[in-house]
Amino acid sequence: MAYLNYFMESFYAALNTVFSSVDKGFRARRAYEELNRLNDRELRDLGIARYDIPRIVSESVKTQAFR
């Protein structure tokens, strides 16, 4: 019985990790698309150059800004 509980806890933890990763991917893609939709003037107002968008999104994911 204890083995079954351990298995279920491990299974749910792994499942949670998978869903969390998928969710982060969706959020990163949405952020990328939203930033990419802005025109150059709007990006400049935010202090962002268009070529910085992939780096900004990537850093946000690495620092877990998408919690």
Phi, psi and omega in degrees: 000318179297323179297320179296317178298317178298317179298314181295318178298317179295318179298314180293324177295317179294318179297319177298320178297317179297311181296323178296318179295317179296317179298317177299319179298316178297317180294320179296317179296319179296317178298317178300313182294321179294316178294322181292335179286337181291147176279172186299325180292316179297319177296317180298322177299329178274353181080028183239135171265150183304322181289348179275347186303310180299322180294316181298315179295317180298316179294325178296320178292317181296323181273007178059040176289349182259056179271000000 
